């Protein structure tokens, strides 16, 4: 397993190989309402509204030490020719802007936030 981590001023990227079928990875990552069960410091996760099966608004609660906030993101899920993308954009939070992408390619997942 190879892992590459790159960190810039306000950009973080992580790439790695996971020996699990890509469809299973996509199914786990695309279910944003379950993030509280496997994302560190995520204390709550719920879908507020659904535009379609591939678009929703999700609220995540994050708690770490004295930091305790809720974020609402617009989430889009795209499946194209065996590749998967979960793109989440949050403009209404204590952060100026949060753009997160999970890109999954043939048993490989790349996570980017910045």
GIRACOR-V991250 format. One record per residue. RES is the residue in one letter. PHI is phi in whole degrees, 0 to 359 (* if undefined). OMEGA is omega in radians with two decimals (NA if undefined). D_FIRST is the distance of its C-alpha to the first C-alpha in whole Angstrom. Layout:
{{RES:PHI:OMEGA:D_FIRST} {RES:PHI:OMEGA:D_FIRST}}
//
This chain:
{{X:*:-3.14:0} {X:250:3.10:4} {X:230:3.12:7} {X:234:3.11:10} {X:239:3.11:13} {X:236:-3.14:17} {X:231:3.08:20} {X:243:-3.09:23} {X:308:-3.13:27} {X:230:-3.09:27} {X:224:3.10:23} {X:226:3.10:20} {X:224:3.10:17} {X:222:3.13:13} {X:230:3.13:10} {X:198:3.08:7} {X:256:3.11:6} {X:236:-3.07:7} {X:270:3.13:8} {X:221:3.12:12} {X:303:-3.06:15} {X:302:3.13:16} {X:298:3.12:19} {X:293:3.11:18} {X:300:3.13:16} {X:300:-3.13:19} {X:300:3.12:21} {X:290:-3.06:20} {X:292:-3.09:20} {X:283:3.13:23} {X:273:-3.04:25} {X:300:3.13:26} {X:293:3.13:28} {X:258:-3.09:26} {X:303:-3.13:24} {X:300:-3.11:26} {X:272:-3.11:24} {X:215:3.08:20} {X:266:-3.13:21} {X:304:3.10:21} {X:67:3.07:25} {X:275:-3.05:26} {X:262:3.09:29} {X:207:3.11:31} {X:205:3.12:30} {X:209:3.07:32} {X:276:-3.13:33} {X:276:3.13:36} {X:203:3.11:37} {X:240:3.03:36} {X:275:3.11:37} {X:198:3.08:36} {X:295:-3.09:33} {X:252:3.12:31} {X:221:3.07:32} {X:206:2.99:33} {X:248:-3.08:34} {X:241:3.06:31} {X:254:3.08:32} {X:244:3.01:30} {X:259:-3.12:31} {X:240:3.13:29} {X:223:3.10:30} {X:211:-3.06:29} {X:53:-3.11:32} {X:271:3.12:35} {X:276:3.13:33} {X:213:-3.06:34} {X:221:3.01:34} {X:243:-3.12:34} {X:234:3.05:32} {X:246:-3.11:33} {X:237:2.95:31} {X:270:-3.04:32} {X:244:3.06:29} {X:238:3.12:29} {X:243:-3.10:26} {X:231:3.04:26} {X:239:-3.09:25} {X:216:3.03:25} {X:53:3.10:25} {X:83:3.07:22} {X:252:-3.09:20} {X:232:3.10:21} {X:222:2.96:22} {X:241:-3.05:23} {X:244:-3.08:25} {X:237:3.14:27} {X:235:3.14:29} {X:234:3.10:31} {X:247:-3.07:34} {X:248:-3.10:36} {X:200:3.05:35} {X:297:3.09:35} {X:276:3.11:33} {X:296:-3.09:34} {X:195:3.09:32} {X:227:-3.13:28} {X:235:-3.08:26} {X:238:3.13:23} {X:229:2.96:21} {X:253:3.13:18} {X:247:-3.04:17} {X:241:-3.13:16} {X:231:3.01:15} {X:31:3.13:15} {X:62:3.10:12} {X:224:-3.13:10} {X:236:3.09:12} {X:235:3.13:13} {X:247:3.10:16} {X:227:3.04:19} {X:219:3.13:22} {X:181:NA:24}}
//
